[in-house]
Amino acid sequence: MTLAIVLAAGPAAGGATEGAEPPADRLAAQWRRAGAEQVRVAADLGELADLVAGATGPVLVSGVDLVAHTAVLRHLATSPVGPTVALVLTDPAAAGQAVVREERGQVVAVGDAADATGVFGGALRVGAADLPALVDAARAASASAPAAPAASGVEPGGLLTALAGVDRLVAGLAARGALIFAHRVRLLVAHRVGDAAGRAAAEAEVAAVDEDRAELKLSVKERDDFFTTFFVSTWSPYVTKAAARIGIGPTGVTMVSVAFAVAAAVLFGVGGRPALVAGAVLLYLGFVLDCVDGQLARYTRHFSAWGGWLDTMADRFKEYVVYAGLGFGATHAGFRYGWALALAAMTLQTVRHMTDTWYGALHDEAARRPKVVSGDAGGIGGKLNAASTRVQADTGSVSYWLKRTVVFPIGERWALIALAAALFGPLVALCAVLVWGTLAFAYTGALRTLRARWMRVPVLTTVDTGLHRDDGPLVRTLPPARGPLLLAVLGALGAAGMLVWALRAVHGGGDLPIWAPVLALVLLLGAAQGARTPHAGALDWLVPAALRAAEYLFAIAVGVAGRAPAWLIFGYVLVLTLHHYDLTARLEKRQSAPPLHVATLGWEGRSAVLAIALIAGIASIALATLGAYLFVVFVVSVVLAWVVLPARARGGVRSPG
């Protein structure tokens, strides 16, 4: 149950405009319309602490001086960015109001006027895990001797007593280590007022804005990529509004998008100009719907962990099914290595996504450690960071759009595939994706490596290393070794060398020597030895991506050496990518391991099984059997994670016995 509390104490408590209901009552009514199931008005911080102490779900808190659209409160209450979220405004800070500094959407400091990026907006949502910290902060603030309001930006030691009302709560939460995300107000209106005149002006500003129209515009991401911004988002909100009116949910739109992508893949495989053009059109429409599902979720405020997970998995599945269609189409048109190009594109893109995920985690960790980040500001990493910040701030400039386009985001990938396939065919489309993808990977990899060395943040020491490396039971039997990144890179190079050797052997009509897969497996198991050593190096965030590359290349090499059908190798690697994207989605959503993760054997266990199968001469059987097994485990794990276990937690399914 969601509890909303209006803190009635404050300078605007009696500042109602003539003939209007009291501010506390108005805010309470707005919280009810915003979806709060229970609303209370607290006279002071002590009473607020008592109310929070009895809460079991998220708690919404606002000060009495807030004047805002109800949609602002609803957006704060339903924000999917994290469990604890604070409203942040760009208004000048008044006496007693807390200023904040945010990085990558996280509030990393409260009360530092020199580096402030905004002012606390007087409202926050506190997740269940942070409720004890909120109670503690409220009671500490209530017990402290009151002081006259002071200007924001006081010394940390005096911050709590210098602030007033709800500002003391956000300062106290930050001081107790709570991870607070920032919610910015855009297009809608939210102000903190101190008297009746200010309230009247703010209320007039609220009344002047069409709330529904603003919400529809807000459903579009504030910053998106070039193709999406100018060729999709210019008209997709109309589709979003239509979908909302007829009652289609975000999940339904996602499923239609998947169907469009699958149909496009089939047409790419069929070949022929009409089919290729039709496939390109369906691919574009599928991407539009891919944008609409997120816009619809933001417009209707229907967010869920399941929806976020499904959107991530569907995006990757759609793209890789299209690669399969292009690979089949290129092969059908007479090119011998069509499936090989599709495999290369899928492997490259997955490894790129792994680096994207882990660099994002690195950046988030760095944001929570501002003192570490501010070290060598004059070094090349610091200069690159400052330059990137300047470019990102200059929205609409040529350099801004070049930076967003050169990294080859999903909109540009789908646009390139559609145009190249329609105009030139599947072979050119795959080659174009590989060339641009490789250049983008080299560009982003080089810059991120330099910036990571400058940040010096050991991100893998803050997460479940074994889970996100995808280690299996075999790791626990191996002795530990230092240098996890070096070992992972050596494992990937060994797998790549085995693949090159296998291609040469098969092309020449020979067989791969038995000792070749044994040597490659030894290097892979060497990479596994780094699992139990600290991943504290500045570049150890690259370890998961290196291990993904090592496993995929080794599996492809086994398939090539064992003369397995190309489509079978592609299918096996596709199943691996689904498993690994499940792990990355859980990392991004801060979720625990999948229910059947142990049954997946780990990357080193799967590689060992394939090596033994190759030596035994049953590589194709092993790829088919192990791939089918992993797919079944994946499906059952999804059902357990999203259907059975949540139902049991709600009491909807009885436990055995």
C-alpha positions as CSV (number, residue, x, y, z in Angstrom):
1,M,0.0,0.0,0.0
2,T,1.3,3.4,-1.0
3,L,1.1,6.0,1.8
4,A,1.3,9.8,1.0
5,I,2.1,12.3,3.8
6,V,1.7,16.0,3.5
7,L,3.9,17.8,6.1
8,A,1.8,20.7,7.1
9,A,4.5,22.6,9.0
10,G,6.2,25.2,7.0
11,P,6.1,28.9,5.9
12,A,3.3,28.3,3.4
13,A,1.1,26.4,5.7
14,G,-1.4,29.2,6.0
15,G,-0.7,30.7,2.6
16,A,-3.9,29.8,0.9
17,T,-5.3,32.1,-1.7
18,E,-8.6,33.8,-0.9
19,G,-11.5,31.4,-1.1
20,A,-9.4,28.3,-1.8
21,E,-9.0,25.2,0.3
22,P,-6.1,25.0,2.7
23,P,-2.8,24.0,1.0
24,A,-2.4,20.8,3.0
25,D,-5.9,19.6,2.0
26,R,-5.3,20.5,-1.6
27,L,-2.1,18.5,-1.7
28,A,-3.8,15.6,0.0
29,A,-6.5,15.5,-2.7
30,Q,-3.9,15.7,-5.4
31,W,-2.0,12.7,-3.9
32,R,-5.2,10.7,-4.0
33,R,-5.7,11.6,-7.6
34,A,-2.1,10.7,-8.3
35,G,-2.7,7.1,-7.0
36,A,-1.9,7.2,-3.3
37,E,-4.0,4.6,-1.5
38,Q,-3.7,6.2,1.9
39,V,-3.1,10.0,2.5
40,R,-2.3,11.6,5.9
41,V,-1.4,15.1,7.0
42,A,1.4,15.3,9.5
43,A,1.6,18.4,11.8
44,D,5.4,18.0,12.3
45,L,8.4,15.7,11.6
46,G,7.7,13.7,14.8
47,E,4.2,12.8,13.6
48,L,5.6,12.0,10.2
49,A,8.1,9.6,11.6
50,D,5.4,7.8,13.5
51,L,3.3,7.5,10.3
52,V,6.3,6.2,8.3
53,A,7.2,3.7,11.0
54,G,4.0,1.8,10.4
55,A,4.3,1.8,6.6
56,T,5.1,-1.4,4.7
57,G,5.2,0.0,1.1
58,P,6.6,3.1,-0.6
59,V,6.0,6.4,1.1
60,L,5.3,9.7,-0.7
61,V,6.2,12.9,1.2
62,S,5.6,16.5,0.2
63,G,5.9,19.9,1.9
64,V,2.9,22.2,2.2
65,D,4.7,24.8,0.1
66,L,4.5,22.8,-3.2
67,V,2.2,23.9,-6.0
68,A,2.2,21.6,-9.0
69,H,0.2,19.7,-11.5
70,T,-1.2,16.5,-10.2
71,A,0.6,14.8,-13.1
72,V,3.9,15.9,-11.5
73,L,3.0,14.0,-8.3
74,R,1.8,11.0,-10.3
75,H,5.1,11.0,-12.3
76,L,7.1,11.1,-9.1
77,A,4.9,8.3,-7.5
78,T,5.3,6.0,-10.5
79,S,8.9,6.9,-11.6
80,P,10.6,3.7,-12.8
81,V,14.2,5.0,-12.2
82,G,14.6,3.7,-8.7
83,P,12.8,3.1,-5.4
84,T,13.7,6.4,-3.8
85,V,13.2,9.5,-6.0
86,A,13.3,13.2,-5.2
87,L,11.7,16.1,-7.1
88,V,14.3,18.5,-8.4
89,L,13.6,22.0,-9.7
90,T,15.6,24.6,-11.5
91,D,14.0,27.5,-9.5
92,P,16.3,29.7,-7.4
93,A,16.7,28.3,-3.9
94,A,15.0,30.2,-1.2
95,A,15.9,30.3,2.5
96,G,15.7,26.9,4.1
97,Q,15.5,25.0,0.8
98,A,18.0,22.2,0.1
99,V,20.1,22.5,-3.1
100,V,21.3,19.3,-4.7
101,R,23.9,18.1,-7.1
102,E,23.0,15.3,-9.5
103,E,25.0,13.1,-11.9
104,R,23.5,10.6,-14.4
105,G,20.1,11.1,-12.7
106,Q,21.4,10.4,-9.2
107,V,21.4,12.9,-6.3
108,V,25.0,12.6,-5.2
109,A,25.2,15.6,-2.8
110,V,22.7,17.8,-0.8
111,G,23.7,21.2,0.3
112,D,26.8,21.9,-1.7
113,A,26.0,25.3,-3.3
114,A,29.2,25.5,-5.4
115,D,28.3,22.5,-7.5
116,A,24.5,22.6,-7.2
117,T,22.5,21.5,-10.3
118,G,19.1,22.2,-8.9
119,V,17.0,22.7,-5.8
120,F,15.0,20.1,-4.0
121,G,11.3,20.4,-5.1
122,G,9.7,19.6,-1.8
123,A,8.5,16.1,-2.6
124,L,10.0,12.7,-2.7
125,R,9.1,9.0,-2.9
126,V,10.9,6.7,-0.5
127,G,11.2,3.0,-1.3
128,A,10.5,0.4,1.4
129,A,14.2,-0.4,1.9
130,D,14.9,3.2,2.8
131,L,12.0,3.7,5.2
132,P,14.1,3.0,8.3
133,A,16.5,5.7,7.2
134,L,13.6,8.1,6.6
135,V,12.2,7.4,10.1
136,D,15.6,8.0,11.6
137,A,16.1,11.2,9.6
138,A,12.7,12.5,10.6
139,R,13.2,11.8,14.3
140,A,16.7,13.3,14.3
141,A,15.4,16.4,12.6
142,S,12.5,16.7,15.0
143,A,14.7,16.3,18.0
144,S,17.3,18.9,16.9
145,A,17.0,22.4,18.1
146,P,15.2,24.6,15.6
147,A,17.2,27.3,13.9
148,A,16.3,30.2,11.8
149,P,16.2,29.3,8.1
150,A,19.5,29.9,6.4
151,A,20.5,30.2,2.8
152,S,21.2,26.9,1.0
153,G,24.7,25.7,0.7
154,V,25.7,25.7,4.4
155,E,28.5,23.6,5.8
156,P,27.6,19.9,5.9
157,G,27.8,19.8,9.7
158,G,25.1,22.5,10.0
159,L,23.0,21.5,7.1
160,L,20.3,19.7,9.0
161,T,19.4,22.4,11.4
162,A,19.7,25.1,8.7
163,L,17.0,23.6,6.6
164,A,13.3,23.6,7.1
165,G,10.5,20.9,7.0
166,V,10.8,18.3,4.2
167,D,14.2,19.6,3.2
168,R,15.6,18.2,6.4
169,L,14.3,14.7,5.3
170,V,16.1,14.6,2.0
171,A,19.3,15.9,3.6
172,G,19.0,13.3,6.3
173,L,18.4,10.5,3.8
174,A,21.4,11.5,1.7
175,A,23.6,11.7,4.9
176,R,22.5,8.1,5.7
177,G,23.6,6.7,2.4
178,A,20.3,6.3,0.7
179,L,20.5,6.1,-3.1
180,I,18.3,8.9,-4.3
181,F,17.3,9.5,-7.9
182,A,16.3,12.8,-9.4
183,H,13.0,13.5,-11.1
184,R,13.1,16.7,-13.1
185,V,10.0,18.6,-14.1
186,R,9.6,19.3,-17.9
187,L,6.6,21.0,-19.7
188,L,4.5,20.8,-16.5
189,V,4.6,23.2,-13.6
190,A,6.0,22.8,-10.1
191,H,7.0,25.6,-7.7
192,R,7.6,26.0,-4.0
193,V,5.9,29.1,-2.6
194,G,6.3,31.1,0.6
195,D,3.2,33.3,0.7
196,A,-0.3,33.8,-0.7
197,A,0.9,36.0,-3.6
198,G,3.5,33.4,-4.7
199,R,0.8,30.7,-4.5
200,A,-1.6,32.6,-6.6
201,A,1.0,33.1,-9.3
202,A,2.0,29.4,-9.3
203,E,-1.6,28.3,-9.4
204,A,-2.2,30.6,-12.4
205,E,0.8,29.1,-14.2
206,V,-0.5,25.6,-13.5
207,A,-4.0,26.5,-14.9
208,A,-2.4,27.8,-18.1
209,V,-0.9,24.5,-19.1
210,D,-2.9,21.7,-20.9
211,E,-1.9,18.8,-18.6
212,D,-2.9,16.0,-21.0
213,R,-1.1,17.5,-24.0
214,A,2.0,18.0,-21.9
215,E,1.9,14.4,-20.7
216,L,1.7,13.2,-24.2
217,K,4.8,15.2,-25.2
218,L,6.5,14.0,-22.1
219,S,6.0,10.4,-23.2
220,V,8.7,11.0,-25.8
221,K,12.3,10.8,-24.4
222,E,13.8,14.2,-23.8
223,R,17.0,13.1,-25.5
224,D,17.0,10.5,-28.2
225,D,19.1,9.5,-31.2
226,F,19.0,11.4,-34.5
227,F,16.9,8.9,-36.5
228,T,14.4,8.4,-33.7
229,T,14.1,12.1,-33.0
230,F,13.4,13.2,-36.5
231,F,11.9,10.2,-38.3
232,V,9.9,8.5,-35.5
233,S,9.1,10.7,-32.6
234,T,7.6,13.4,-34.9
235,W,4.5,11.2,-35.3
236,S,4.7,8.3,-32.9
237,P,2.9,10.2,-30.1
238,Y,-0.3,10.0,-32.3
239,V,0.0,6.2,-32.3
240,T,0.6,6.3,-28.5
241,K,-2.6,8.3,-27.9
242,A,-4.6,6.0,-30.2
243,A,-3.3,2.9,-28.4
244,A,-4.2,4.5,-25.0
245,R,-7.7,5.3,-26.2
246,I,-8.4,1.7,-27.4
247,G,-6.9,0.2,-24.3
248,I,-3.8,-1.6,-25.7
249,G,-1.1,-1.8,-23.1
250,P,2.7,-1.5,-23.5
251,T,3.2,-5.3,-23.5
252,G,0.6,-5.7,-26.4
253,V,2.5,-3.1,-28.4
254,T,5.8,-4.9,-27.8
255,M,4.3,-8.1,-29.0
256,V,3.0,-6.5,-32.2
257,S,6.5,-5.0,-32.7
258,V,8.1,-8.4,-32.4
259,A,5.6,-9.8,-35.0
260,F,6.6,-7.0,-37.4
261,A,10.3,-7.7,-37.0
262,V,9.8,-11.5,-37.5
263,A,7.8,-10.8,-40.6
264,A,10.5,-8.5,-41.9
265,A,13.1,-11.2,-41.2
266,V,11.1,-13.7,-43.2
267,L,10.8,-11.3,-46.1
268,F,14.6,-10.6,-46.0
269,G,15.1,-14.3,-46.2
270,V,12.7,-14.7,-49.1
271,G,14.6,-12.2,-51.2
272,G,13.5,-10.4,-54.3
273,R,13.0,-6.6,-54.6
274,P,9.3,-6.5,-53.6
275,A,10.0,-8.7,-50.5
276,L,13.0,-6.7,-49.5
277,V,11.2,-3.4,-49.8
278,A,8.2,-4.8,-47.8
279,G,10.6,-6.1,-45.2
280,A,12.2,-2.7,-44.9
281,V,8.9,-1.0,-44.4
282,L,7.8,-3.6,-41.7
283,L,11.2,-3.2,-40.0
284,Y,10.7,0.6,-39.8
285,L,7.1,0.2,-38.5
286,G,8.3,-2.4,-36.0
287,F,10.9,0.2,-34.7
288,V,8.2,2.8,-34.5
289,L,6.1,0.4,-32.3
290,D,9.3,-0.3,-30.3
291,C,9.3,3.4,-29.4
292,V,5.6,3.5,-28.9
293,D,5.6,0.8,-26.2
294,G,7.9,3.0,-24.0
295,Q,5.9,6.1,-24.8
296,L,2.7,4.4,-23.9
297,A,4.1,3.2,-20.6
298,R,5.2,6.8,-19.8
299,Y,1.9,8.3,-21.0
300,T,-0.3,5.9,-19.0
301,R,2.2,5.5,-16.2
302,H,1.9,1.7,-16.5
303,F,5.4,0.7,-15.4
304,S,6.4,-2.8,-14.2
305,A,9.6,-4.8,-13.7
306,W,8.1,-7.4,-16.1
307,G,7.5,-4.8,-18.8
308,G,11.0,-3.4,-18.5
309,W,12.5,-6.8,-18.7
310,L,10.3,-7.8,-21.7
311,D,11.2,-4.7,-23.6
312,T,14.9,-5.3,-23.2
313,M,14.7,-8.9,-24.2
314,A,12.3,-8.2,-27.1
315,D,14.6,-5.5,-28.6
316,R,17.5,-7.9,-28.8
317,F,15.5,-10.9,-30.0
318,K,14.0,-8.7,-32.8
319,E,17.3,-7.5,-34.0
320,Y,19.0,-10.9,-34.0
321,V,16.0,-12.5,-35.8
322,V,16.5,-9.9,-38.5
323,Y,20.2,-10.8,-38.7
324,A,19.1,-14.4,-39.1
325,G,16.8,-13.4,-42.0
326,L,19.5,-11.4,-43.6
327,G,22.0,-14.3,-43.2
328,F,19.6,-16.8,-44.7
329,G,18.7,-14.3,-47.5
330,A,22.4,-13.7,-48.4
331,T,23.1,-17.5,-48.4
332,H,20.0,-18.1,-50.5
333,A,21.2,-15.5,-53.0
334,G,24.4,-17.5,-53.5
335,F,26.8,-16.0,-50.9
336,R,28.5,-18.8,-49.1
337,Y,29.2,-17.0,-45.8
338,G,25.8,-15.3,-45.2
339,W,25.3,-17.0,-41.9
340,A,28.8,-16.3,-40.9
341,L,28.2,-12.5,-41.4
342,A,25.0,-12.8,-39.3
343,L,26.9,-14.6,-36.6
344,A,29.6,-11.9,-36.6
345,A,27.0,-9.1,-36.4
346,M,25.2,-10.8,-33.5
347,T,28.4,-11.5,-31.6
348,L,29.7,-8.0,-32.2
349,Q,26.5,-6.3,-31.1
350,T,26.2,-8.4,-28.0
351,V,29.7,-7.8,-26.8
352,R,29.1,-4.1,-27.5
353,H,26.0,-4.2,-25.4
354,M,27.9,-5.8,-22.6
355,T,30.4,-3.0,-22.6
356,D,27.6,-0.5,-22.7
357,T,25.9,-2.0,-19.6
358,W,29.1,-2.3,-17.6
359,Y,30.3,1.2,-18.5
360,G,26.9,2.5,-17.4
361,A,27.3,0.7,-14.1
362,L,30.9,2.1,-13.8
363,H,29.6,5.6,-14.5
364,D,26.8,5.2,-11.9
365,E,29.3,4.0,-9.3
366,A,31.6,7.0,-10.2
367,A,28.7,9.4,-9.7
368,R,28.2,8.0,-6.2
369,R,32.0,8.6,-5.5
370,P,32.4,12.2,-6.7
371,K,35.7,12.7,-4.8
372,V,37.3,9.8,-6.7
373,V,36.1,11.2,-10.0
374,S,37.4,14.7,-9.3
375,G,41.0,13.5,-9.1
376,D,43.2,14.2,-12.1
377,A,41.0,16.8,-13.8
378,G,43.9,17.8,-16.1
379,G,44.6,14.3,-17.5
380,I,43.4,13.1,-20.8
381,G,40.5,11.2,-19.1
382,G,39.4,14.4,-17.3
383,K,39.6,16.4,-20.5
384,L,37.6,13.8,-22.4
385,N,35.0,13.8,-19.6
386,A,34.8,17.6,-19.6
387,A,34.5,17.7,-23.4
388,S,31.8,15.1,-23.4
389,T,29.8,17.0,-20.8
390,R,30.0,20.2,-23.0
391,V,28.9,18.4,-26.1
392,Q,26.0,16.7,-24.3
393,A,24.9,20.1,-22.9
394,D,24.9,21.7,-26.4
395,T,21.7,19.9,-27.6
396,G,20.9,20.4,-31.2
397,S,24.4,21.3,-32.3
398,V,26.2,19.4,-35.1
399,S,28.7,18.0,-32.6
400,Y,25.9,16.8,-30.3
401,W,24.1,14.9,-33.1
402,L,27.4,13.5,-34.5
403,K,28.3,12.1,-31.0
404,R,24.9,10.5,-30.7
405,T,25.0,9.0,-34.2
406,V,28.5,7.8,-34.5
407,V,28.0,5.3,-31.7
408,F,25.5,3.4,-33.9
409,P,22.4,3.3,-31.7
410,I,19.5,1.1,-32.4
411,G,17.5,3.6,-34.5
412,E,20.5,4.1,-36.8
413,R,21.1,0.3,-37.0
414,W,17.5,-0.4,-38.0
415,A,17.4,2.5,-40.5
416,L,20.7,1.3,-42.1
417,I,19.4,-2.3,-42.3
418,A,16.1,-1.2,-43.8
419,L,17.7,1.1,-46.4
420,A,20.6,-1.2,-47.3
421,A,18.4,-4.3,-47.6
422,A,15.7,-2.5,-49.7
423,L,18.2,-0.9,-52.1
424,F,21.1,-3.4,-52.3
425,G,20.1,-6.7,-50.6
426,P,20.9,-8.7,-47.4
427,L,24.6,-9.1,-48.1
428,V,25.2,-5.3,-48.2
429,A,23.0,-4.8,-45.2
430,L,25.0,-7.2,-43.1
431,C,28.3,-5.8,-44.3
432,A,27.2,-2.3,-43.5
433,V,26.1,-3.2,-40.0
434,L,29.5,-4.9,-39.4
435,V,31.6,-2.1,-40.7
436,W,29.7,0.7,-38.8
437,G,29.4,-1.5,-35.7
438,T,33.1,-2.2,-35.7
439,L,34.1,1.5,-36.1
440,A,31.6,2.5,-33.4
441,F,33.0,-0.2,-31.0
442,A,36.5,1.0,-31.6
443,Y,35.5,4.6,-31.0
444,T,33.5,4.1,-27.9
445,G,35.9,1.5,-26.5
446,A,39.0,3.8,-26.8
447,L,37.2,6.8,-25.2
448,R,35.7,4.8,-22.4
449,T,38.9,3.1,-21.6
450,L,40.7,6.4,-21.2
451,R,37.9,7.8,-19.1
452,A,37.7,4.7,-17.0
453,R,41.4,4.9,-16.2
454,W,40.8,8.4,-15.1
455,M,37.8,7.6,-12.9
456,R,39.5,4.7,-11.2
457,V,36.3,3.1,-9.9
458,P,36.3,-0.7,-9.2
459,V,32.7,-1.3,-10.3
460,L,32.9,-5.1,-10.2
461,T,33.6,-5.0,-6.5
462,T,30.1,-3.5,-5.9
463,V,28.1,-6.2,-7.6
464,D,27.7,-10.0,-7.5
465,T,30.8,-10.7,-9.6
466,G,30.2,-14.5,-10.0
467,L,26.6,-13.9,-11.2
468,H,27.4,-11.3,-13.8
469,R,30.5,-13.0,-15.0
470,D,28.1,-16.0,-15.5
471,D,30.4,-18.4,-13.7
472,G,29.4,-21.9,-13.1
473,P,30.2,-24.7,-10.6
474,L,33.4,-25.6,-12.4
475,V,34.9,-22.2,-11.3
476,R,34.9,-23.3,-7.7
477,T,37.2,-26.3,-8.4
478,L,39.9,-24.2,-10.1
479,P,42.7,-22.4,-8.2
480,P,42.4,-18.6,-8.2
481,A,44.8,-16.4,-10.2
482,R,45.5,-12.7,-10.4
483,G,44.6,-10.4,-13.3
484,P,41.0,-11.3,-14.2
485,L,40.9,-8.9,-17.2
486,L,44.2,-10.2,-18.7
487,L,43.0,-13.8,-18.2
488,A,39.7,-13.1,-19.9
489,V,41.4,-11.4,-22.9
490,L,43.7,-14.3,-23.2
491,G,40.8,-16.7,-23.2
492,A,39.1,-14.6,-25.9
493,L,42.2,-14.6,-28.0
494,G,42.6,-18.4,-27.6
495,A,39.0,-18.9,-28.8
496,A,39.6,-16.5,-31.7
497,G,42.8,-18.3,-32.7
498,M,40.9,-21.7,-32.6
499,L,38.2,-20.2,-34.8
500,V,40.7,-19.0,-37.4
501,W,42.5,-22.4,-37.4
502,A,39.1,-24.2,-37.8
503,L,38.2,-22.0,-40.7
504,R,41.5,-22.7,-42.4
505,A,41.2,-26.4,-41.8
506,V,37.7,-26.7,-43.1
507,H,38.4,-24.6,-46.1
508,G,41.4,-26.8,-46.9
509,G,39.3,-30.0,-46.5
510,G,41.2,-31.1,-43.3
511,D,40.3,-31.5,-39.7
512,L,41.3,-29.5,-36.6
513,P,44.0,-31.2,-34.5
514,I,42.7,-32.5,-31.2
515,W,45.1,-30.5,-29.2
516,A,43.8,-27.2,-30.7
517,P,40.4,-27.2,-28.8
518,V,42.3,-28.5,-25.7
519,L,44.7,-25.6,-25.8
520,A,41.8,-23.1,-26.3
521,L,39.9,-24.7,-23.5
522,V,42.9,-24.4,-21.2
523,L,43.1,-20.7,-21.9
524,L,39.3,-20.4,-21.2
525,L,39.7,-22.2,-17.9
526,G,42.6,-19.8,-17.2
527,A,40.1,-17.0,-17.6
528,A,37.8,-18.8,-15.1
529,Q,40.6,-18.8,-12.5
530,G,40.3,-15.0,-12.3
531,A,36.8,-15.3,-10.9
532,R,37.7,-15.5,-7.2
533,T,40.3,-12.6,-7.2
534,P,39.2,-9.0,-6.7
535,H,38.0,-7.2,-9.8
536,A,39.3,-3.9,-8.6
537,G,41.2,-2.7,-11.6
538,A,40.2,0.5,-13.5
539,L,39.4,-1.6,-16.6
540,D,37.9,-4.7,-14.9
541,W,34.5,-3.6,-16.0
542,L,35.5,-5.1,-19.4
543,V,35.7,-8.6,-17.9
544,P,32.1,-9.7,-18.6
545,A,32.3,-8.5,-22.2
546,A,35.6,-10.3,-22.8
547,L,34.1,-13.5,-21.3
548,R,31.1,-13.2,-23.6
549,A,33.4,-12.8,-26.6
550,A,35.5,-15.8,-25.5
551,E,32.5,-18.1,-25.1
552,Y,30.8,-17.1,-28.3
553,L,34.0,-17.4,-30.4
554,F,34.7,-20.8,-28.8
555,A,31.2,-22.1,-29.5
556,I,31.4,-20.9,-33.1
557,A,34.9,-22.5,-33.5
558,V,33.5,-25.8,-32.2
559,G,30.6,-25.6,-34.7
560,V,32.9,-24.8,-37.6
561,A,35.5,-27.5,-36.7
562,G,32.6,-30.0,-36.2
563,R,31.1,-29.0,-39.5
564,A,27.8,-28.2,-37.8
565,P,25.1,-26.4,-40.0
566,A,25.6,-22.6,-39.9
567,W,22.0,-22.1,-38.8
568,L,22.5,-24.4,-35.8
569,I,25.6,-22.4,-34.7
570,F,23.6,-19.2,-35.0
571,G,20.7,-20.7,-33.0
572,Y,23.0,-21.8,-30.2
573,V,24.7,-18.4,-29.9
574,L,21.2,-16.8,-30.0
575,V,20.2,-18.8,-27.0
576,L,23.3,-17.7,-25.2
577,T,22.6,-14.1,-25.9
578,L,19.1,-14.4,-24.4
579,H,20.6,-15.9,-21.3
580,H,23.2,-13.1,-21.0
581,Y,20.7,-10.3,-21.8
582,D,18.6,-11.7,-19.0
583,L,21.6,-11.2,-16.6
584,T,22.2,-7.6,-17.8
585,A,18.6,-6.7,-17.6
586,R,18.6,-7.9,-14.0
587,L,21.8,-5.9,-13.3
588,E,20.1,-2.7,-14.7
589,K,17.0,-3.3,-12.6
590,R,18.9,-4.4,-9.5
591,Q,17.3,-7.8,-9.4
592,S,18.7,-11.1,-8.1
593,A,19.8,-14.1,-10.1
594,P,17.3,-16.0,-12.2
595,P,15.7,-19.0,-10.4
596,L,17.6,-21.7,-12.4
597,H,20.9,-19.9,-13.0
598,V,22.9,-22.7,-11.5
599,A,21.4,-25.1,-14.1
600,T,22.9,-23.1,-17.0
601,L,26.3,-24.6,-16.1
602,G,28.2,-21.4,-16.4
603,W,30.2,-20.2,-19.4
604,E,33.2,-22.4,-18.6
605,G,31.0,-25.4,-18.0
606,R,29.2,-25.0,-21.3
607,S,32.6,-24.5,-23.1
608,A,34.0,-27.7,-21.6
609,V,31.0,-29.7,-22.7
610,L,31.4,-28.4,-26.3
611,A,35.1,-29.2,-26.3
612,I,34.5,-32.7,-25.2
613,A,31.8,-33.1,-27.8
614,L,34.1,-31.9,-30.5
615,I,36.9,-34.3,-29.5
616,A,34.2,-37.1,-29.5
617,G,33.0,-36.1,-33.0
618,I,29.5,-35.1,-32.0
619,A,29.7,-31.3,-32.2
620,S,26.4,-30.9,-34.0
621,I,24.6,-33.1,-31.6
622,A,26.1,-31.2,-28.6
623,L,25.2,-27.8,-30.0
624,A,21.6,-28.9,-30.7
625,T,21.2,-30.7,-27.4
626,L,22.9,-28.1,-25.2
627,G,21.1,-25.3,-27.0
628,A,17.7,-26.9,-26.6
629,Y,18.5,-27.6,-22.9
630,L,19.5,-24.0,-22.2
631,F,16.4,-22.6,-24.0
632,V,14.1,-24.8,-21.9
633,V,16.0,-23.7,-18.7
634,F,15.6,-20.1,-19.9
635,V,11.9,-20.4,-20.5
636,V,11.2,-22.2,-17.2
637,S,13.3,-19.7,-15.4
638,V,11.3,-16.8,-16.9
639,V,8.0,-18.5,-15.9
640,L,9.3,-19.1,-12.4
641,A,10.6,-15.5,-12.0
642,W,7.7,-13.6,-13.4
643,V,4.7,-15.9,-12.8
644,V,5.1,-18.6,-10.2
645,L,7.2,-16.9,-7.5
646,P,5.4,-13.5,-7.6
647,A,2.1,-15.5,-7.3
648,R,3.4,-17.3,-4.3
649,A,4.6,-14.1,-2.7
650,R,1.1,-12.7,-3.1
651,G,-0.4,-15.9,-1.7
652,G,-2.0,-16.9,-5.0
653,V,-0.2,-20.2,-5.3
654,R,0.2,-22.7,-2.4
655,S,3.7,-23.9,-1.7
656,P,4.2,-27.7,-2.0
657,G,3.4,-29.6,1.1
